[in-house]
Amino acid sequence: MNQPPDMRTVVGSHDLLLVTLDTLRYDVAAELAAAGRLPNLARHLPGGRWERRHAPGSFTYASHQAIFAGFLPTPAEPGPHPRLFAARFEGSETTAGGTYVYDSPDLVSALAAEGYRTVCVGGVGFFNGRPPLGSVLPGLFQESHWEPSFGVASPVSFEAQVARAEEVVAALPRDRRLFLFVNVSALHQPNWFHRPGATREDGDSRESHAAALEYVDRHVGRLFAAASSRRSCFAIVCSDHGTAYGDDGYTGHRIGHEAVWTVPYAQFTLPGPGEGAAA
């Protein structure tokens, strides 16, 4: 793992982008990157590879509650591992010198207090704002967006999400810092329609999951370009949990299986206008 950045200097000087590739398995992400099938993502991954981490939860709601409290996926090796963000908490063993420490109950409100515009572009049902439970996570943000074209049943979900993110960035005053969160729904079931030639009867599979990630990769460059169009942007791209496709007889997530707990993670800086290559 690379030396962690000093988030005390990043916060306030950079825009921030958090992308959760909802339900993405580590093994699928690693295989596609190694095979050259994720050219737009891989060019930003440190060393061209995903970092193997453990998710803070086994399904979307639990994992995102933890992430928004500063508990990002943890490196899958013995720690302790210093955290990028942490609420002030007596006795914390993962708050280090470079950790951005805040006194708010969650990272989103802490960044808002720092002057950031906090924006959520939702994807899966926990971000759709329809039932009360679907309003809890997006309700943390000053501004939230969701429509059916962003959801799991949409074959063009990520394109639609990126287009909305571009509109958000374009409408924001240039001197206003931005914390942009995008929950990508394309990997989540159903994803059979991303595999060329597949039909509904074929159902979802590890192969269609991989095809969905390739679909995301084809459009992620636009999201990165928008996020860094005003100034340097510190980006975190990760999965919130994986999912099982018949592994050891299991299907789905919200279970304690290796395919669910092990997730891909990357953090990097997107250079702003007139700056050099990404770090």
C-alpha positions as CSV (number, residue, x, y, z in Angstrom):
1,M,0.0,0.0,0.0
2,N,1.3,3.5,-0.8
3,Q,2.1,6.0,1.9
4,P,-1.2,7.5,3.0
5,P,-1.7,11.1,2.1
6,D,-2.0,13.8,4.8
7,M,-5.7,14.4,4.6
8,R,-5.4,17.4,6.8
9,T,-3.9,19.2,3.9
10,V,-6.0,17.5,1.2
11,V,-9.3,18.6,2.8
12,G,-9.8,22.2,2.0
13,S,-7.4,22.3,-1.0
14,H,-8.8,19.6,-3.2
15,D,-12.2,18.6,-4.4
16,L,-13.2,15.1,-3.2
17,L,-14.7,12.2,-5.2
18,L,-16.0,9.0,-3.6
19,V,-17.2,6.3,-6.0
20,T,-18.7,3.0,-4.6
21,L,-18.9,0.4,-7.3
22,D,-21.8,-1.3,-5.5
23,T,-21.5,-5.1,-5.2
24,L,-18.2,-5.4,-7.1
25,R,-16.2,-8.5,-6.3
26,Y,-12.4,-8.1,-5.8
27,D,-11.5,-11.2,-7.9
28,V,-13.4,-10.0,-10.9
29,A,-12.0,-6.5,-10.6
30,A,-8.4,-7.8,-10.3
31,E,-8.8,-10.2,-13.2
32,L,-10.1,-7.6,-15.6
33,A,-7.4,-5.1,-14.6
34,A,-4.7,-7.7,-15.1
35,A,-6.1,-8.6,-18.5
36,G,-6.2,-5.1,-19.8
37,R,-10.0,-5.0,-19.9
38,L,-10.3,-1.8,-17.7
39,P,-8.1,0.7,-19.5
40,N,-9.7,3.8,-18.1
41,L,-9.8,2.7,-14.5
42,A,-6.4,0.9,-14.6
43,R,-4.5,4.1,-15.7
44,H,-5.4,5.6,-12.4
45,L,-4.9,2.6,-10.1
46,P,-1.6,2.8,-8.3
47,G,0.7,0.3,-10.1
48,G,-2.3,-0.5,-12.4
49,R,-3.7,-2.8,-9.7
50,W,-6.6,-2.8,-7.2
51,E,-5.7,-3.0,-3.6
52,R,-7.3,-6.0,-1.8
53,R,-9.4,-4.8,1.2
54,H,-12.1,-6.0,3.6
55,A,-15.5,-4.3,3.4
56,P,-16.9,-2.7,6.6
57,G,-20.3,-4.3,5.9
58,S,-21.8,-7.1,3.9
59,F,-24.6,-5.1,2.2
60,T,-25.1,-1.6,1.0
61,Y,-26.8,0.1,3.9
62,A,-24.4,-1.2,6.6
63,S,-21.3,-0.6,4.6
64,H,-22.2,3.0,3.6
65,Q,-23.1,3.9,7.1
66,A,-19.6,2.8,8.1
67,I,-18.0,4.5,5.1
68,F,-19.7,7.8,5.8
69,A,-18.5,7.6,9.4
70,G,-14.9,7.3,8.1
71,F,-14.5,3.6,8.1
72,L,-13.4,2.9,4.6
73,P,-12.6,-0.7,3.5
74,T,-9.6,-2.0,5.6
75,P,-6.4,-3.4,4.0
76,A,-6.6,-7.2,4.0
77,E,-3.4,-7.6,6.0
78,P,-2.5,-7.3,9.7
79,G,-2.8,-3.7,11.0
80,P,-3.5,-1.4,12.6
81,H,-4.1,0.7,9.5
82,P,-4.3,4.5,9.8
83,R,-7.5,5.9,8.5
84,L,-8.0,8.9,6.1
85,F,-11.0,10.2,8.0
86,A,-12.1,9.8,11.6
87,A,-14.5,11.3,14.0
88,R,-12.8,12.4,17.2
89,F,-12.9,9.4,19.4
90,E,-11.0,8.8,22.6
91,G,-8.7,5.7,22.4
92,S,-9.0,5.3,18.6
93,E,-6.0,3.2,17.4
94,T,-6.4,4.0,13.7
95,T,-6.4,7.8,14.0
96,A,-2.9,9.0,12.9
97,G,-1.0,12.2,12.3
98,G,-2.3,12.5,8.7
99,T,-5.9,11.6,9.5
100,Y,-8.5,14.3,8.9
101,V,-10.3,14.4,12.3
102,Y,-13.7,15.9,12.7
103,D,-16.2,16.6,15.5
104,S,-19.3,15.9,13.4
105,P,-21.2,12.6,13.6
106,D,-20.3,11.8,10.0
107,L,-17.8,12.7,7.3
108,V,-20.4,14.3,5.1
109,S,-21.6,16.9,7.6
110,A,-17.9,17.5,8.6
111,L,-17.0,18.4,5.0
112,A,-20.1,20.6,4.7
113,A,-18.9,22.5,7.8
114,E,-15.5,23.0,6.0
115,G,-17.4,24.7,3.1
116,Y,-17.8,21.8,0.8
117,R,-20.9,21.3,-1.3
118,T,-21.9,17.7,-0.5
119,V,-23.7,16.0,-3.4
120,C,-25.0,12.4,-3.7
121,V,-25.7,10.8,-7.1
122,G,-27.5,7.6,-5.9
123,G,-27.8,4.2,-7.6
124,V,-29.2,1.2,-5.7
125,G,-32.5,1.3,-3.7
126,F,-31.0,2.6,-0.5
127,F,-30.4,5.9,-2.3
128,N,-33.6,6.3,-4.2
129,G,-35.5,8.4,-1.6
130,R,-38.7,6.6,-2.1
131,P,-39.4,4.8,1.2
132,P,-38.1,6.4,4.4
133,L,-35.2,4.0,4.5
134,G,-34.2,5.0,1.0
135,S,-33.8,8.6,2.3
136,V,-31.4,8.0,5.2
137,L,-28.2,7.8,3.3
138,P,-28.9,10.5,0.7
139,G,-30.3,12.7,3.6
140,L,-26.8,13.1,4.9
141,F,-26.0,15.3,1.8
142,Q,-26.9,18.9,1.1
143,E,-28.0,17.8,-2.4
144,S,-29.0,14.4,-3.6
145,H,-30.1,13.0,-7.0
146,W,-31.9,9.8,-8.0
147,E,-34.2,8.7,-10.8
148,P,-35.1,5.4,-12.3
149,S,-32.5,5.6,-15.0
150,F,-29.8,5.5,-12.3
151,G,-31.1,2.3,-10.8
152,V,-30.2,-1.4,-10.9
153,A,-32.7,-2.2,-13.7
154,S,-31.4,0.4,-16.1
155,P,-29.0,-0.8,-18.8
156,V,-27.7,2.8,-19.1
157,S,-27.5,3.6,-15.3
158,F,-23.9,4.7,-15.2
159,E,-24.1,6.9,-18.3
160,A,-27.1,8.6,-16.7
161,Q,-25.3,9.1,-13.4
162,V,-22.3,10.5,-15.1
163,A,-24.4,13.0,-17.0
164,R,-26.0,14.2,-13.8
165,A,-22.6,14.5,-12.1
166,E,-21.4,16.6,-15.1
167,E,-24.4,18.9,-14.6
168,V,-23.8,19.2,-10.9
169,V,-20.1,20.3,-11.4
170,A,-21.0,22.7,-14.2
171,A,-23.6,24.5,-12.0
172,L,-21.3,24.9,-9.0
173,P,-19.4,28.1,-8.5
174,R,-15.7,27.5,-9.3
175,D,-14.5,28.7,-5.9
176,R,-16.8,26.3,-4.0
177,R,-15.2,23.0,-2.9
178,L,-17.1,19.9,-3.9
179,F,-17.5,16.5,-2.2
180,L,-19.2,14.3,-4.9
181,F,-20.4,10.8,-4.0
182,V,-21.6,8.4,-6.7
183,N,-23.1,5.0,-5.9
184,V,-22.7,3.0,-9.1
185,S,-25.6,0.5,-9.5
186,A,-24.5,-1.2,-12.7
187,L,-22.7,-4.2,-11.0
188,H,-25.6,-5.0,-8.8
189,Q,-28.1,-7.7,-9.8
190,P,-29.8,-7.6,-12.3
191,N,-26.8,-7.3,-14.6
192,W,-27.4,-10.0,-17.2
193,F,-28.1,-7.3,-19.9
194,H,-24.5,-6.1,-19.8
195,R,-23.3,-9.4,-21.3
196,P,-23.4,-9.3,-25.1
197,G,-26.1,-11.7,-26.4
198,A,-27.5,-12.6,-23.0
199,T,-31.2,-12.8,-22.4
200,R,-33.2,-12.5,-19.2
201,E,-33.5,-16.3,-19.1
202,D,-29.7,-16.6,-18.9
203,G,-29.8,-14.7,-15.6
204,D,-27.0,-13.0,-13.8
205,S,-23.5,-14.5,-13.6
206,R,-19.9,-13.8,-12.8
207,E,-19.5,-13.1,-16.5
208,S,-22.3,-10.6,-16.7
209,H,-20.9,-9.0,-13.5
210,A,-17.6,-8.6,-15.3
211,A,-19.3,-7.2,-18.4
212,A,-21.0,-4.6,-16.2
213,L,-17.6,-3.5,-14.9
214,E,-16.3,-3.1,-18.4
215,Y,-19.4,-1.0,-19.2
216,V,-18.6,1.2,-16.2
217,D,-15.0,1.5,-17.4
218,R,-16.1,2.8,-20.8
219,H,-17.7,5.8,-19.2
220,V,-15.7,6.5,-16.0
221,G,-13.3,8.8,-17.8
222,R,-16.1,11.4,-18.1
223,L,-16.7,11.3,-14.4
224,F,-13.0,11.7,-13.6
225,A,-12.8,14.6,-16.0
226,A,-15.7,16.4,-14.5
227,A,-14.5,15.8,-10.9
228,S,-11.1,17.4,-11.7
229,S,-12.3,20.1,-14.1
230,R,-11.9,22.9,-11.6
231,R,-9.0,21.9,-9.4
232,S,-7.1,18.8,-8.2
233,C,-9.5,16.1,-6.9
234,F,-8.7,13.4,-4.4
235,A,-10.6,10.3,-5.5
236,I,-11.5,7.0,-3.7
237,V,-12.9,4.3,-5.9
238,C,-14.0,1.1,-4.1
239,S,-16.6,-1.5,-3.6
240,D,-18.9,-1.5,-0.6
241,H,-19.2,-5.3,-0.6
242,G,-19.0,-8.2,-3.1
243,T,-21.6,-10.8,-4.0
244,A,-21.7,-14.5,-4.5
245,Y,-22.7,-16.3,-7.8
246,G,-23.0,-19.9,-6.5
247,D,-19.7,-19.8,-4.5
248,D,-19.9,-22.7,-2.1
249,G,-23.6,-22.8,-2.8
250,Y,-24.2,-19.1,-1.8
251,T,-25.9,-16.5,-4.0
252,G,-26.1,-12.8,-3.2
253,H,-24.7,-10.9,-0.3
254,R,-25.5,-9.9,3.3
255,I,-23.6,-13.1,4.2
256,G,-20.2,-13.8,5.7
257,H,-18.4,-15.2,2.6
258,E,-15.0,-14.4,1.2
259,A,-16.6,-13.2,-2.1
260,V,-18.7,-10.7,-0.1
261,W,-16.1,-9.4,2.4
262,T,-13.2,-9.0,0.0
263,V,-13.4,-5.8,-2.2
264,P,-11.3,-3.8,-4.5
265,Y,-10.0,-0.3,-3.4
266,A,-8.0,2.5,-4.9
267,Q,-7.2,6.1,-3.9
268,F,-5.4,8.6,-6.2
269,T,-5.3,12.3,-7.1
270,L,-6.8,13.5,-10.3
271,P,-4.8,16.6,-11.5
272,G,-6.7,19.8,-12.1
273,P,-6.5,22.0,-15.2
274,G,-2.9,22.7,-16.2
275,E,-1.4,20.2,-13.7
276,G,0.6,17.1,-14.3
277,A,-0.2,13.4,-14.4
278,A,-2.3,11.8,-11.6
279,A,-0.4,10.7,-8.5
